[in-house]
């Protein structure tokens, strides 16, 4: 399962939606999520047709925290 889902909506795809897709851990950050977010925002930010980027999360939380197992071990 990918940690991110992106979609373009609105007139000419001017709005990009970026969804965190790790609902089992309430979309907690880890190395993969951070790397994918960085790449997605870099790519979308360089696209002149994108007028807004909206970040959301699948499941009960947009992002509860950093993954504690990842942060401490």
C-alpha atoms as one frame of an Amber mdcrd trajectory, in Angstrom:
protein
   0.000   0.000   0.000   1.308   3.436  -0.926   1.721   5.886   1.939   0.305
   8.731  -0.190  -2.564   9.140  -2.602  -2.625  12.223  -4.826  -5.396  13.526
  -7.043  -6.052  16.641  -9.088  -9.475  18.292  -8.932 -11.104  21.548  -9.928
 -10.832  23.536 -13.106  -7.910  22.164 -15.127  -6.731  20.218 -12.063  -5.738
  23.406 -10.266  -6.204  21.847  -6.828  -3.999  18.952  -5.798  -5.141  16.756
  -2.928  -2.497  14.783  -1.095  -3.842  12.112   1.241  -1.792  10.347   3.894
  -2.740   6.689   3.458  -1.708   4.861   6.637  -4.986   4.749   8.574  -3.889
   1.701  10.588  -1.331   3.923  12.409  -3.383   7.142  12.170  -1.138   8.372
   9.361   1.932   8.646  11.590   5.109   9.922   9.922   8.108   7.722   9.206
  10.993   7.908   6.702   8.829   6.756   3.784   6.014   9.213   4.464   8.429
  12.125   4.859  10.261  11.227   1.644   7.020  10.813  -0.308   5.584  14.087
   1.057   8.774  15.933   0.157   8.698  14.542  -3.384   4.975  15.224  -3.835
   5.152  18.804  -2.587   8.291  19.493  -4.629   6.683  18.149  -7.810   3.315
  19.825  -7.254   4.923  23.094  -6.165   6.895  23.265  -9.408   3.760  22.747
 -11.519   2.424  26.156 -12.606  -1.060  24.717 -13.153  -1.396  23.850  -9.438
  -2.988  26.727  -7.533  -3.511  24.974  -4.172  -2.374  21.836  -2.382  -4.656
  20.317   0.264  -3.263  17.769   2.723  -5.606  15.261   4.328  -5.560  11.829
   5.868  -7.506   8.642   5.311  -9.045   7.169   8.431  -9.763   8.767  11.813
  -6.854  11.237  11.929  -5.029  13.456   9.454  -1.797  12.681  11.319  -1.622
  11.671  14.952   2.149  12.038  15.359   5.426  10.617  14.258   5.512   6.846
  14.478   6.927   6.287  17.977   8.576   2.988  17.021  10.315   4.727  14.127
  11.362   7.757  16.203  12.900   5.924  19.118  14.379   2.727  17.728
